[in-house]
Every structure is written in C-alpha cells, then in structure tokens.
C-alpha cells in the first residue's frame, strides 16, 4: 500500500505542475478541421512575405517589426543576442517595448504550422526559454520589460502561438512546467499592476486581454476571483472607451484596431470552445467595428491620422469580415483563414451595411467614402495624447489617388521631428500664423487646444456637404474658424469654403500636405499635381500660396519627403471668405461673382459669390457671412440668380440647392 500511495502522490505532483491543454487541443481540432494549410501557403505567398521575412531574420537571431499592426515598426534588423532582453539600439525605447510583446513567437509558430520545418519550432522554444530564464520575473532592473501593456500583449502572443503548435509537438519540447510557472507570474503581475487610468486607455484592454486568454484556454490557472476581475474590467473598458458612433476615444485608427482585435480574438476563442462570456461581444462590437470601415480607404489602407501609420490592413479587415462584422464586397475571405481557421468558413452572416456617410456625431470624425472619393474631416475632442493638432483637418482621395494626406507620427521620442509632425503645419487645417490653435509642448503634452463648435456632413443632390467650426481661444485674439466642403460628383471635384472672424488684424495660415506620391508644379497661380497616371488641379482664390518640401512619416521610424502648400491670408476685419478648388479637370476655373441686395446697385459686402466653370458646366456658390439686418433680404447675383440662405449652390442645370 505504501508503494501505491507513493506512485499516486507522484502523479498528483506532476499534474499540479503541468498544464491541462485540452481546451487548446479542442480549439486546434476545429481550427484545422480541413487540411488547408499547404494550399494556403501557395495561394497567399505574397501576403505571407512579411511573415517569412521576419522569421528569416529570427533564425539568424535578428529581429525586425514590419507587421501592419506593429505599433512601432522598425525595418532595420538588430541582433537579439546583442540587445536581448533589456537593451535597445538608438534612442527609442519603443524597440524594446515591441520586443517585450513577443509577437515573434506568433510568427515562428505560424511559420511552423505552414511549413512543418522544425527550425521554427526550435527557435520558438529557445527564445521563449531564454526570456523566461533572463527576465521571467519583474524586478527593479527590468521595468521596461514589464510594462502592463506589453505584458498583456506578451501573454496573448504566447497563447496565440500555442494554437499553431500541435499538442504532441509541444509536449516533446519539455517546457510545460516552466511555461506554467511563467504564466502564473504574468497573471499575478497583471492583476496587481492595474490602475484607474487604464479604464480609459488601450493599456487596460491589452493588459487585461492577456489575462482573459489564459482564463479561456487554461482556466485551472485562474482563480474565480481573478476571472470575475478580468471580465468586469473588459466589460467596463468596452463600455467606456468608445464613442456612441463607434470611434475609440483616443482618436487613433491604429489603436482602435489594437483594442478591437483583442476583443475579437477573445470572441473567437469563446466561439471555438463554446464558452458563454460574461459580456455579449457579438452585439457590443458591431458598431465599433463598423466604424473602422471609415478609417481606411477602399483598399483597406489605414488613414494615418493621430498616431497611426499609412499601412495595408487587409488581413485585419478580412478577419472582421470572416467573423461577420463587416460586409463582404468582393474580398477574398480566405486571406483571414490563417487567423480564423475553419469555424467561420461556411457561415453566412447578416452584417450591418455601411453608408457612404459617417457623421461622427460624438467623435467629431466625418467621412464620405465611395468608389470615386474618400474624404475625412476631423473636428472632435482631442482624446488622449495620441491626438495631434488636427482640428479642422481633412484628408482626400479622388479616383483612388491620395491627394491630401496626414503627415503621420514618425516616433514617440521627444525630438524635433516628432513635435513637428504633431503641430498644425503638418495637418490640413487653418490657424493664426503667429499663434496656432494647438500648442504642442512635448511628445505627449499640450499647452493649448481649440474648442470644437459644430460639425455636420450630409448628402446633397450634387454629392455631399461637410462643415465644421472651432474657436481658437488665444487671449489676445479670439478667432472663430469655419470650413465648408462641397463635393460636386458630376465633375469629381471638391470646393472648400473657409471663413474666419477675429478681434484684430492678423495673418491666417492654411496648410495642405500633399501625398508623397504626388509631383507638384506651380503655373500661373495654380498647382498642377500629377500621379503616375492622372493629373489634378489645386488652387486657392485669395492669399499667397507657396510650396515647400517637408518630411512626413507613413510608417513609424521612417521619414519621407512630400510637398506642402501653404497659403498666407492677411485678415483685417469682419468675416473673410476664402475658396479652394481640388479637381482632376484640366480646364476647371473659379471666378468671383458679384452679389447685390435685390433692387440695389452697390455690391453687398456681407455676401460672397463664386462660379466654378469646366467646359460648358457652371456651378454657382453663394455665401452669406451673417444675418441681413438692413435692406432687402433677397439677394441677386450679377448673372440674375435670386437667392437667400447662408450657403446656396446653383448646379449645372440651374437647380437651386439651399445647403444651409
């Protein structure tokens, strides 16, 4: 009896120090129900090039960060042996933060699943064990390795990577006890390091998401108290961090996706394992994910506004499509299969259909998106420190060509390039030249912000209309700015009407940051913009417009030159009006039009008129700067158009459209 008792004790001891992998195995059985991996590699070799580029360097003990969702990319390979695990090259600690997240383990496990080449699995094991041995517990010397954000992502990547390694292969690695102990250390750390600030931060979601992945795959490692804590935090964060229109409060497309993809993965695990979650993710994620349709163009390329990059997010959007959150407009859904597996293969989802317009009633982001145009305008609250001086700033694509773009972020290091890319000049807005509406103090700090007043976007018979307004609260010169955009679909052109009214004479600057792909030449007061295949016209009716070559950043850690158009307008008094035209038409012109009060001979100074001409088509735009107090309220143009309204358009067919 003594011998039997000893054996049973040994068995119990072993079981307490190894993990129950049954849920991971159940996940794998459904994930790989069909033999699709080899065919996937052949069919999607182009998509997988960045993955195998990263693993190529990893096998040589070097690392790069070039995935679309890498928060801080770096295409330069650096030695892991030289910098592991608590040092970083250059002056940017973000390199180390990226390393600490250990997405390379997911890369290696996916490469192993796709190829069955043992070198990937061996490297996965050696890197994981080396990290655990060297930096597996937090202490006073490795705080950069143990930031809650990075720890949560690290755990999530550990869990994800396990799902790509067959259980039999994993058991042969002999690391189960070590990994179990490490997971418990990480779990405890994430539990105690949470602070109130994380309730409203992507940090909170990404940190807690790692804990949730452990809870779903390895519930025996999680106490009931920890489990309740995990799901309470995630529920609160999801309710708190998104505006009612679905945009994440930090106002950054990249970080919105980072947060949403965490929730999406947890939903995916729960549906594979048929686990009922404490929160209804399928319902709660619908609006936030639908809103992501508007923060990328028709090719799923991310808009680089407010600390984001200009990168292709196709596989991310196809994950959303595969899981039934976005409609399916002729995309290859099988692109997402490496991340979503077999479960969703034959499902037909009833999804929310996006409209052309996104009104951004709570976030302040307005979008118009069709095959011909992708337009965004921002006039919301600043959000977190990821926000830029982007009040009143717009971006524009016509015919799939990037024309007016955001300048990106480049770095989080507190240096000149970072600060410059956050300032007003680097956005497509207008401001007092000597005292812009946003004061950037350092990489995360601001000394002054404008106050948004209103924003609206709507469809009109000729296309769409958008407008916004804000106050620059400078003590010396309070200034009200208003912007109106009219899209004339018949000629695929955008007309911008800017107005400003202040307390004293000053100079107003308007900046237009052209896409790096554009060539720009000035001719007769106009600017000719050319891409590889098409030409565009850009001109501003008043003021002095000059072009300069400046730097922008489409990808973190990379700078690229582009052209900036800067208009200087000398403001004197009253409400001044300025008109801008952006068009693919060679012959387009805009002419001032005189406006009188009906029955009067003198020009009416409170109204401005413009005529947009191309070929035989003419569009008239009339702006009234304020309410008419004296005289006839009916106005008439020099061409005999009678009208009344704050903004009136007469289209090519002489139809009167009172926009407002």
N, C-alpha and C positions, 0 to 999 in steps of 0.2 A: 504493500500500500504506500510505503514511503517513496518508492521509485516512481509510481504512478503520479503521486502528488507533485513530485519534483518536475516531472515532464509537463504536467498541466500548468504549473506555475511558469515554466519557461515559455510555454506557448502564449500564456496571458501576457507575460512581459513583452514578448515580441510584438503581439498585436497592439499593445498600447504605444509602441514606438514606431509603428508603420501606419501608413495612411490607407483608408478604405477608398479604393479607386473605382468602386462600382459605378458611381454616377458619371465619372469621366468616361468609363468604358461604354456605358449606355449612350452617352452623348455621341461617342465615336461611331457606334454601330448604326445609328440613324444618320449621322453626318456623311458616312461613306457607304450608305446602303447600296448604291450603284458604283460600279468601277468607272469613275470619271476622271481620276487624277491624271493619268497618262495623256488622255485626249485633251485635257485642259491645258497642259503644258505646251502641247503642239499648237493648239488653236490660239492661245493667248501669249505667245512668246514675246511679242512686242510689249504688252502690258507688264510682263514679268521682268523685263530688262533691268529696271532699278533694283528689284529684289536681288537678282543674281549679281548685280554689280556690288551691292552691299556685302553679300556673302562671299564674293570673290576676295574682297579686302579682308573680311573677317578671318578667312582661312590663312591669311598672311599676317594675322594679328594686327590688322589695321582697321580703322572704322571711318565711315562717312555717314552722314544723315541726309538722305535725299528722297525720303517718302513724302508724299503730298501732305500728310498730316503731321510730319515732324514740326513741332512748334518752333524750333530754332535749327534750321538746316545748316549743314556745312559740307560742301562737296570736296574739301581738301582731306585726303587721308592722313590720319595721325596714328602713331604707334600705340597700341593698347598696352604694350609692355612698358613703354616709357611713361605713360600718363595714368595707368590704372592704379587705384580707383578714385583717387582723391586729389589729383592734379589736373590741370588743364593748360593747353597751349595758348599763347597770346594773352589778351586782356579780357576775354569774355568767359565768365563762369558758366554761361548757358551751355557751353560744350560739355561741361561736367554734369550739369543737370540732365542733359539729354542722355549721356552715358548712364547715369544712375537709373533712368527709366527702363533701360534694358530691352528696348524693342528689338535689339539684335538677336535676342533669344527666340522671339517670334519669327524673325527672318530665317534663322537656322532651322527651326522646326518645320516651317513651311517648305523650305528648300529640300529638307529630308523627305517630307511627305510626297513632294512632286517627283523626286529623283531616286529615292531609296539609297542614296550614296551615304555610306557610313561616316564619311569625313564631317558631314554637317552635324550628325548626332554627337560625335566625339567632341567637336568644338563646342556644341551646346553644353555638354556635361562639364568640360574643363573650365569654361568661362563662368558657369553658374557656381561651381565649387570654389573656384578661385575667389570670386566675390564674397561668398559666404565665409570663407576662411579669413579673408583680409578685412572685410568691412561689414560682416554679418550682423553686428550689433551697434546701436548708436552710442557714441561717446563724445567727449569734449573736442576731439580732434577731427571728426568726420561729419560735422554738421551739414556741410554742403552735399553730402551723400544721403543725408537723412532729412530732407525737407518733406513734409507730409504730402505735398503734391506729387513729388517724384516717387515716394514710397508707394503711394496708392497705384500709380501707373505701373510701377515695377511689379507689384503683386498681380495686377491684371495681366501683364505680359507673361508672367510665369504661368498663370492659369491658362491663358490662351495657348501658349506654346505646348503645354501638356496635351491639349486636344489634338495636336498634329503628330504626336508620337505614339505609335501602337503600344498598348499596355505591356505586352510581352517584351518589346524592345526597351521600354522604360525600366522594367524590373531588372533587366540584365545590367543596367548602369550602376546599380548598387548605391544609390544616393537617397533612398526613400526616407531614412531616419533623419539624415542631415537636412533635407528639404522640409520635412515636417517641423523640425525644431525651428528652422528659419522662418517658416510661415507663422508659427505661433509668436515669435519675436516681432514680426512685422504687424501682426494683428493687434497685439498689445500696444505697440507704439502708436498705431493709427487711432486706436481707441482713446488714448490719453492725450494725444497732441492736438486734438480738435479744439478750436477756439471759436468764439461767436462770429468773428469776422468771416469765417468760412461758409456761414449760412448763405451769404450773398456773393460768393466767389466760386469761380470754376475750381479752385483748390478744393473746396469742400466736396464737390461731386466726384472729382477724380480720386481724391483720397478715400472717400467712403465707397466708391465703386470697386476698388480693390478688395476691401473687406467683404463686400456683397458677393463678389465672385468666389471667394473662399467659402462663404456661407452656403452658396448654391451647389458647389462641386464637392466640398469637403465639410459638411455640416457638423461632423463629430469634433472638429477643431474649434468650433464657435459655441460659446455658451448661449443660453436662451436670452440672457440679459444683453449680450453683445448683438445678437440677432435683432432684438427689438430696437436697439440703439441704431443699428445700421439702417433699417428700413424707415424708422422715424426721421432720421437725418435726410435720407434720399427723398422722402415724401415732401418734407418741408422745403428742401432746396428746389425741387421741381416746381412747386407752387410759387416760390418766392422769386426765382431768378429770371422768369420770362415775362415780358410784357403781354398784355392781353392779345396783341396781334401776333405773338409767337417769337418775336425777336428777343435774343438774350440781352439782358440789361447792360452787359459790358460793351455792347455795340461793336463787337468784333466778329466777322464771319468765321474766322478760324476757330476762335474759342467757343463759339456757338456749336460748331460741329464737334469739337472735342468733348463738350458736355453731352450733346445728344448721342454721340456714338457710344459713350459709356452706358447710358440708359438703354440704347438699342441692343448692345451686347448682353446686358442683363436680361432683357426681354427674350432674346434669342435663347439663352441658356434655359430660362424658365419654360419656354415652349418646347424645347427639345426634351427636357426632363419632366414635362407635365407637372410643374410646380406652380401652385397658385400664389402669386405675390401679394404682399400687403397693400400694394398700390396698383391701380389699373393703368399700366403703362401703355397699353394699346390705345386707350382713349386719351390719356394725358399728353402723349407725344404727337398726336395728329396735327395740331395747329403749329407747334414749334417746328416740326419737320416740314410741313407745308410751306412755312415762311422761308426755309432755306432755298426753295426754288428761286427766290428773288435775289439771293445774294451771290449767285453765279450766273454766267451767261448761258446761251443756248448750247454751248459745247461743254458745260459743266466746269468751266474755268472760274475759279474763285475771284470775287471782286476784292482787291487788296486794301479796302478801307479799314482804318482804325486797327492797326497792328495785325494785319493779315498779309498773306502772300498771293501773288498772281500765279497760281498753280492749278494744274488739272486735277479736279476732284472727282473724276468719272467713277472710280471704283466705290467711293463713298456714296455718291448719289445712286449708284446701282444697288448698293446694299439697301438703301431706303426703298428703292423700287421693288427689290426682291421680297422684302418683308412687308410690302403692301402699303407703304406710307406715301409714296408718290406715284403719279400716273405713269404710264408706260408709253412714251412717244418714240417708237421705233428705235429703242435702245436694245443692245444685246444683254439681256438679263443674266446670261451665264457668266459674264465678267465677274459678278459678285459671288459666284459659287465657291471660290476658294475661301471666302469668309463666312458664307451662309450655309454651305453644304446642301444636302438633298431634301431637307424637310420642306422647303418652300417651293420645290421645283414645279409641282403641278397645281399650285394654288392660284385661284383667280380671285383677286382682291377687289373689293368695292372701295375705291380711293376717292379722296377729295380732289376735284378738278381745279387747278389754279386758274385764276382770271388773268387778263392782261395787266390789270392794275393791282398794285399793292399800296394801300393807303397809309399804312404806318401810323394809325391814329394815336397810339400810345407811345411807340418807339421814336416816331419822327422820321423814319425811313420811308420814302416814297419811291415806287418803281413802276415803270412801264416796260413790258417785255413781250415782244412779238418776234417773228422771223426777220423783220426789217430793222428793228430798233431795240436796243437795251439801254435804258435810261434809269439812273438813280439820282435821288436828291435827298440830302440829309439835313434835318432841322430839329433834332431832338436833344434831349438832355445828354450831357457829356458821358454818363456812365462811369465806368471805372477809369483807372489810369491808362488803360489800353486805348482810350479815346484820343483823337487828335483835334487839331484846330479846324474841324470840318463843318462847322455850322454854315449853312448856305452853300455847301459844296456839292457839285454834281459830277457824274461820270456819264460817258456817252459812247455807244457803239452804233454805227449805221452799216447795214448790209454785212454784218459780221466783222467789220473792221473796228478795232479800238481807235478812238479819236481823242477823247478827253479822259484821262486816267488819273487815278490816285497815285501818289508817289511812293506808297509803301512805308516800311518801318526800318529796314536795314539791320538794326541792332537794338539791344536793350542796355548796352553800356552807355554811361553818361558821357558822351562825346559829341563833338560838333555836328557830325553827320546825322546822328540820331535826333538831336534837338531840331535841326533844320528841317528834317522830314516830318516833324510833328507840327511845325508852325504854319501860319496862314498861307505864306507864299507857296507852300508845297501842295496846296489844295485849290480847288477850282471855285473860289469864293471871292468876295469883295470886302474891303476893310479900310479904315483910316490909315493912310500910309505911315504916318509917324507913330501910330499907337494902335496896332491891330487888335481885333476883338478878343483874341485869346493870347494870353501870356504864358509861354512855356518856361518853367524855371529849371527843370532838370528832366531826366528820362521818365520819371513818374509824376512830377509835380507841376502845378499850375498856380499862377498868381492872379489870374483873371479869366473869367468865362463870360460869354454873351448870354442873353436871355431870349430863348425862342418865344415868338409871339403867336404864330399861327402856321399851319401848313395844310395844303389841300391838293389832291390830284383827282382828276375826273376825265372821263371820255367826253369828247365833243364831236360834232358831225365831221370835222376835218381831221381828227386824230385824237390828241389829248391835250389837256391843260394842267399845269402844275404851278404851285406858288408857295412861297414861304416868306416869313418875315422875322426879324430879330432886332433886339436893342443892344447896341454897344454902350455899356454903362460907364464910359470914361467920365471922370468927374469934371473935366474941363470942357467936354464937348459930347453931350449925349446925342447919339446918332441912331436913326431908325433906317434899317435896310429892308428892301423888299425885292424879291425876284419872281418873275413870271416866265414860264416856258410854254410855248405853243408848238406842237408838232403838227406840221402840215403833211399828212400822209400822201397826198396826191403828188407831192414833189419830194417826199422823203427828207424834209428839211426841218431844222429846229430854229425857232426865233426866240431870243431871250430878251426880255424887257426888265432892266434893272432900274430901281429908283432908290434915292437916298435923300434924307432930310435931317439937317442938324442945326446946331445952335451957332456955329461960326464957320467962317471960311476955312477950307482945308483941302487936302488932296486925297482923292479916293483911288485906291488901287484895286484892280480886278486881275486875277491871275487865271491862266488856262494852261494846265500841264498836259502837253500833247503826249500821246503814246510813243514809246521808244521806237516803234516800227514805222513812224511817220517821218518823211522828209518835209521840210518846211522852207518855203522861199517867199519873200515879200515882193509884191509887184503892185505898184500904183495904189498903195494904201490897203491892199488886200493880201491875204496869205494863202498861197497855194500849198495844199497838203497832199502828198502822194504816198500811196502804199505800193506794193508790188504790182497791183492790177488796177487800182482805181485812183481817181483824183477827187479832192474836196476843196471847197472854198470856205474861208473863215474871215470875217471882218466885223469890226465894231464901228458904228456910225460916228461916234464922237470920242474925244480924247485922243491921246497919243499912245499907240501900241507899238511895242518893241519886242524883239525876240532875243533870247539868250539860251545858251546851252548850260544845263544844270544836271545834277545827278539825282536819280531815283533808285528804288530798290524793289524789284519784282519778287525776289527771293531773299530770305534772311541771309545775312553775311555777304550779299553780293550787291554791288553798285553798277548802274548802267546810265549812260548819258541819254538825255531827252531834251526836247525843245520846250521852253516855257514862253508863253506870250503874256506880256504884262502891259495892261492899259492904265495910264495915268489920266485922271479926270480932275480938273480944278473945280471944286464945288464952291459956289458963292453963297446962294441963299435960296429959300423956298424948297420945293420938291423938284429935283432934277431927274430926268429920264434918259436912259441910255439903251440903245438897241444893238443886239449882236445876232449875226446870221452864221449858221453852220449848215453846209449843203453839199451834196455831190454834183450839183449842176454848175456847169462852166459859166453859163450866161446869167446867173442869178445876180440881181441888184436889189438894193433897198434905197428908197428915196424918201425924204421928209415930205409930209403933206400938211398944208396949212389948214387950220381949223378955226372957224368963227362961230360965235353965237348967232343963231338964226336972226336975220334982219340987221346984223351989224357988219360994218366994213373992216374994222380992226381985228387982227388976229387975236384969238383968245388964248392968253398965256397959260391958263390952267389946263389946257389940253394939248396933247402931242399926237401927231399922226404919222404913219409910215406906210409906204406902199412897197410890197415885195413883188418883184417882177421877174419872170422867167418865160421866155418865148412869148406866147400870147396870153399866158396866165398872169393874173394880178390878184394879190391879196392885200386888203387894207386893214391896218391895225390902228385903233384909236384908244388912247389912254387919257382918262380924266384924273388929274392929280388930287382933287378934293371936291367936296360938295360945292355946287354953284349957289352962291348966296345972292348975288345981284344979277339982274338981267335975265334974258331968255335961257331956260334950261335945255332947250332943244339946240343941238349943235349941228353944224353943216360943214363938210369938207370942201375944199376948193374944186372938187370934182362932182359936187352936188349930192353927196351922201348925207342924208339926215339921220341922226342917231342920238341916243342918250344911253349912258351906262358907264361904269368905272373902266371896263375893258370890253371893247367891241371889235369883232372880226367880221369883215365882209369877204366872203370867199370868191373863188374864180367864177362862180355862177351868179354873183351879186346877191347871194343869200346873206342876210344879216344874222350873225350869231352873237348874242349878248352873253359873253362868257361870265361876266360878273357886274 
